[in-house]
Amino acid sequence: MTDSPPGQVLDPARFRQALALHAAGVVVITASSAGVPTGLTATSFSSVSLRPPLVSFYVDQGSTTWPSLRAADRFAVNILAGDQAEVATRFARRGVDRFAPPTAWSPDDHGTPLLGGVCAHLLCVPHATIDVGDHILVVGLVTGAELLAGGRPLLYHHGRFGRFLPHG
């Protein structure tokens, strides 16, 4: 086991290697800001509370998408299906129109973009944001949930996307 001496911070490369061993679910956060759809891929998504229904994700402080997401009065968490690695990759890229074809999406009644082919949509309003290290913790109050394809979720592990396969 390789620990840093007390008071020293772990080497970022070593930390990243350790985190790569943790499989994470993949979501795309979408919103409409001033009538323009915006979104990003997140692997830091988590449930927070059942009462009230809260979820969270982290955004890099340097994200070029965050200002648009922050300005939106609602957002959607699109839980990606196992066959949507290309969607996750597209929403993680900079400098591309993430909502152009072949991205399948439609706005909900409030104009929030909802991606097609996903396992579920969680419809949220902002609840809290907290600066934590080099990221921003975003907590959303879930106001609605749509369970869709019922398929298996997309996972991210060791820098690659994959599908969940249950035992037995």
Buried (B, 14 or more C-beta within 10 A) or exposed (E): EEEEEEEEEEEEEEEEEEEBEEEBBBBBBBBBBEEEBBBBBBBBBBEBEEEEBBBBBBBEEEBEBBEBBBEBEBBBBBBBBBBBBEBBEBBBEEEEEBBEEEBEBEBBEBBBBBBEBBBBBBBBEBBEBEEEEEBBBBBBBBEEEBEBBEBBBBBBEEEEBBBEEEEE
